[in-house]
Amino acid sequence: MRPPVCVLVALACSLLAWPALQAQAPAAAPASATVLHAAHLLDVERGALVSPGEVLVRGNRIVEAGPSVAHPAGAAMLDLGQTTLLPGLIDAHVHLFLHPGAEDLQTLLESIPQRTILAELAARDDLLAGFTAERDMGTEGAGSADSAVRNAIDAGLIPGPRMRVSGNAISILGGHEDAIRFNPAEHISSNATYANTADELVAVIRQQLKEGADFIKIYETGDDRIVGGKLVEPYQYTEAQLAAAVQETARAGTRVGVHCSGEPGALYAVQAGVASVDHAYQLSAETMQIMREKQIYAVPTFTISEYFADHAATPAEAGDLRALLALHIAEFHKQLAAGVPFAVGSDVGPFPHGSQAREFELMVQYGMPPADVLRADLLHGARLLGWAGSIGELKPGFYADLIAVPGNPLQDISVLKRVSFVMKDGVVYRK
């Protein structure tokens, strides 16, 4: 449903009035030093709790972390009680420019300025849920507007996570996210940018990087369907075409992430050297071996599959989507056994922003130990986003991106859905 003008005015006003909202506003500029104290602190790499847990923050950086830290004279003290301190969460697959509802229709009926306002609110909701870093995997027809949102966050104009943005995703004519279900005589715009050859891929990549993209998102497979009990996945680009894209992004110092659910597209993508295979419903043994050797991350995005199945338009559609999810779960078990490296991404947007911690629950439910899920999110996520050594751990020199949860995520990962404290870049956003 298209929001009325009065709703948009209210949304805009809420953003302008944001600093006055105590529950959502950052505190004043951070003190010269702040000591955070909690019952526990998560050592991500070891997969263990340190008890008690303290972190000394100076400005926007962590100075010390452990069972006890220095308490400089004049330092602000924050006692977070019976909680666990851990690094801010990372979502490696989000869509700030989408919200629940008919995806094709919202991109048709909502203007880019309107969608940008909604994206700002989505960024705020994700941050308050504890996600202090995200990778935006395509604006779905809003071009480079995600660069403007990222820049506004970085400038402190609006609240939101650290963002890596891709601008519009890239696809072939008639491919994924093209308006193939509409009357072709109406010339409905694609939600992706067309590139049909290696030369066109390079040209589009250069344009997107010029417009502010941090990395490039490419659709490598089309519609997902099961035929005769087997996943059918038409590929969109050859290995040679993807290799040209990877080479061009490498020249510019960045990387490619692909939307890819199955074979042979996944094999083409990993042979070309992409950074991640997002969705990864089904991967061949050869593909999994290459991913393990090259440390190419699979990003399963279970939450979106569950949401679509639960909100299907018809029982028949629900049955098809549940069959696809069941296949994905079975293949996930194989990927775990094969040693495929994972990052955590939810595909939030088509389901409500701020609710994507469900992804952690599902990855544990489907067979991944909580400590491994946390390492996948925080260590692998930091590497995938290009912030290794800066986020994802509570260590000296890292950015002061921290959250607190009421419980032990190593025993009950669902506590990540109940974040009670959020600090990003040394500023408290939720307390």
N, C-alpha and C positions, 0 to 999 in steps of 0.2 A: 504494500500500500504506500502511495506517495505521501510523505508528510505534508500537511498544509503549511502555508506561509507562516502562520502564527507559531507553529512548532519550530520552524527553522529560526525565527527571530528569538524564540526562547532559548534554543540551543546556542545561538551566537551570544546572547546575553549571559548565559551560564558560563561560557568560556571567558568572557570579559570580566565577570564577577568572580572568577575562580579563586584568586588569592584570598578572598574574604571567606571562603568556605573552609572552616577549620578542619573538617574530617578529610578533606582532599587537598588542602593547601600545604605547600612546603613551609617549614619553619623559616625564621629569619636566616640570614646568611650564617653558615655553620660557624660554631665557635672555633677558636684557634686549635683546640683539642677537645675531643669527646671520647669518653670511655663508655662502651656498651657492656653491660653485664647480663648474663642469662644463665639458666641452670646448665645448659649444654651448648656446645659448638660443634659443628660438623666438619671433620677432616675428610674432604671429598676424596682425595686420592687413596687414603687408607680405608675408606668406608667405615669410619668409626667415629664415635662421639668423644669429645673432650669435655670433662666435667670438673668444675664449672667452666664456663666459657666467657672470655673477655676479648674485646677488640678495642684497640686504641686508634682513633681516626684523627688525622690532622688535615684540615682543609678537605680535599676530595680524595685523599689516599689513606690506605691502611698503613699504620706504622708498626703495630704489633698485633698478634693474635695468639691466644693460647689459654691455659687455665687461669693465668693471671698476667696482667700487663702493668706497665708503669702508669701511675696516676699523677700526671703533671699538675703543679699548682695552678688553680684556676680552671682546670678542665671541667667541662660539663659532664655530669654523670647521668646515664640512662639505665635504670634497672628494669629489665624486661621480664623479671620473675621466672616462673617455671616454663620457660620456652626454650627452643633450640635455635641458635643463630646459624645461618648458612648463607652462602652467596646468593645474590639475586638470581632468579630463575631465567632461563633462556628459552625462547620459542623460535625454532629455526624455520618455521613455515607459518606465516600469518598473512592475512589479507585485511589491512586496515580499511580498505575502500569497499568492503562488503559487509553486509549485515543480514540477519535472517530474513527470508522471503525469497521470491522468485529472482534468481540471480540475473537472468537475461533481462527481466523487466526492470529491475532497479537500475541497471546500467543504461537502459533506454529512457526511463522516465525521470531520473534524477540528474540534474546538471552536475558538471564537475565541481563548481563552487559548493553546491549542496553536499556532494559526496565528500569534499575536503573537510567541511565542518563535521560531518559524521565521523570521518577518519580521525580527526583530532580528539573527539570524544572516545573513540575506540582505543586510541593510544593511552589516554588517561585511565580507562578502565583496566587495560592490561597492566599498566604500571602499578595501580593500586592492588591488583591481584598478586603482585610479587614478581612480575616479569620485567626485569630491568634491562634486558637486551632482546632484540627480535630481528628477524630477517623477513622483510616484506616481499612476498613472492608474486608480485604483479598487481597492478592497480585495476585490472579488468576494464580497460577502456578509458582510464583517467590519465593516460600518458605519464608525464613526469611529475604529477602532483604530489607523489609520495616524497620527492626530494624537498618540496616546500615544507611538508610536515616535519621531515627529519631536521631541516635547517631551523625551523621554529623551535623544536625541542632543544636542539643544541644551543640555541641562543637564549634559552630560558624563558621564551615567550609563552609556551604551553607545556603542561606536564606530559611526559611520555618516556618510554624506554629508549635506550641507545638503539639506533636503527641502522641496519644495512638495507638499502632499497634497490629494487631492480627496474623501476619504471614499469612500462608495459611489457608483458611477456611477449615472446616471439613465437609465431606459428605459421603454418603453410596456408595457402588459400584453400578453403573448405575443410580446414583441420580443426583441432581442438580450440574451442572458444570462438570460432567463426559463427556467424548467425545463420547456421544451416537449417534451423527449424522454423525460420520465418519465410514469408513470401519473398523469393529472390528479386522480384520486380521492385520491391520497396528499398532495396540497397541499404539494408541495415548494417551498420558498422560492425566490424569484428571487435571482440573484446581483447584481441591480441594484435600485434603489429605483424604484417605479412613479410615473409622472406621465403622465397621458393628455391633459391640456389645458394651456393657457397658465397658467391660475390654479394648477393643481396643480404645474407647473414652478416657479413663483415660490414656492409654499409649501415645496416640497422644498428649493429652493436656500436659503431662509432657515433651515430646520432644519439643513442641512448646514454652513452658515457658523456657526451657533450652536455646533455640535459641534466646530468647529475647522478646517474645510476652508479651504485657502488659495485654491483655485480650484474650478471646477465641471467635471466630466467628463460629457458627454452622449453616448449612443449615437444616432447619426443614421441609420445604415443597419443592416440585418439581415444574414442569411447571405449570403456571397459565393458566386456560382456562375456558370459560363459556360454559356450556352444558345445553340446555333447559332453558336458562335464569338464571342458577345457577352456582356459582363459584365452580369448582372442584379442590381440593387441596390434592393430595396424601401426607401423612405425611411420614417422613423419620425415626424419632426416637420416641420411646414410652416415656411416662412420666417417667418410671423407668430409662430408659437409660439417659434421660436428667437430671434427679435428680442426677445420678452418676457423670455426668459432672459438674453440679453446685456444688456438694459437693467437688469435687476435686479442682475446681478453688477457692472455699472458703477456703480450706485448705492452698492454696498458696497465699491467700490474694487478689484474683482478682475475675472477674465475667464473665458471658457468655452473648453474644448478639446473637440473632437468626435471620436469614433470614426466614421470615414466613409470608405468605400472607393470610392464612385462616385456617379453622377448619377441623379436630380436632387438628391439629398440634399446633395451637395457645394456645388452652386450656392445652395441655400437657406441653407446654413451661412455661406458667405462673404458673401452679400448681407446676412445678419443681423449680420455683424461679429464672428465668433468669432476667437480668437487663433491656433488651429491646426487643421489637418485631418490627423488621424493615420491612417495607412495609405495613403490617397490612391492607390489602385490605378489609377484612371482619372478624369481631370478634363477637362471640356469646355474649349474655347477661351475661352469667356466666363468660366468659373470661374478659369482660370489668369490671365486679364487682371486680374480683380478682386483676386486674391491678390497679384499683382505690385504693383498700385496701392496696396492697403491694407497691404502687408507682412504678409500672413497666411501663416504657415509651414506647409509640407507636411512631415510626419514619416513617412518611407517605411516604417520597420520591416521591412527585408528579412530580418533574421536569423531572426525568428520564422517567416516563410514558408518559408525554407530548412529550418529545424529540423522543422517539421510535415511537409514533403514527405519528408524523410529518415527520419522516424519514423512514417509512415502505417501504419494497421492492415492495409491490403490494397494490392495492386498497383494496383487500380482507383482507390482513394483517392489513392495517391501520384501517379498520372497526372493526376488532376484538380487536385491541388495544384501540380504542376509546370507545368501549363498556366496556372494562375492566376498563378504567379510569372513565367512568360515574358511574359504580358500586362503585368504590373506593370513589368517591366524595359523593355519597349518603350515604355510610357507614360512612364516615368521619363525616357527620352531626349527625349520631346516636352516634358516639363515643364522640363528643363534648357534646351532651346532657347527656350522661351517666357519664361525668366527668372523662374520661380517661386522664391521664397525658401524655403530649407530649414533645418530644424533636424535634429539627429540623435537618434533614439530607437530602441531595440532591441526593446521589448516583452518584456524579460527577465522571467522568472518561470516560464513553461512550459518554458523551457530554463534551465540552471544559472546562478545569479547569479555574477557575477565573470567570466563568459566573453563578455560582450556587446561587447567591442572588435571582434568579428567584423563588427559593423555598419559600421565604418570601411572595412574591407577590401572589403565588398560594394559600398558606394557608389562606391569607386574603380573596382572591377572593372566596374561597370555604367555608367561613363562620367564620373564627377565627378572632377576633378583633386584630388590630395591637399590642396593648399593651400586649395581651396574647401571641402572636407569639414571641414577643421580650423576654418575660419572659420564654417561652418554650425554646428559643434558648440559652439565656444567663444564666438563673438560673438553669433550668433543664439540659441544656447541660453541665454546669460545674459539676453538681452532677453526671451525667452519665459518664463523663470522669474521675471522681475521683479527680477533682480540686475545689470542693466547698470550699469557703473561700479563694480562691487564684485568681480566674478569674471570669468574668461574671458580675462584678459590679465595680463601681468607688468608692472604699472605702479605707481608710487607711490600709496599710499592704498588700493590694492586689498587684499582679504583675502589672507593668505599661504596660498593653496591651490596647491600645486605638486607636480608629479611629475617623475621622470626616467626616460628610456627609453634602452636601449642601441643607439642608431642615429639615423638621420635620418628622421623621419616624413614629410618632404616627398618623399623618394625611395622609402621603403618604409614605407607606413602600418601594416604588420603589426607594427612594433616597439611599437605601442600595446598589443599583447597581452602584452608582456614588461616591464611596469612594475617598476622596481627600487627606487624611492623614492617615498614618499607623505608629504606634509605637508598638513595641513588646519588652518586657523585658527592657524598658527604652531606646531602640535604635530606631531612626527614619528610616523607610524603604521607606516611600513615603511621599512627601511633595510637 
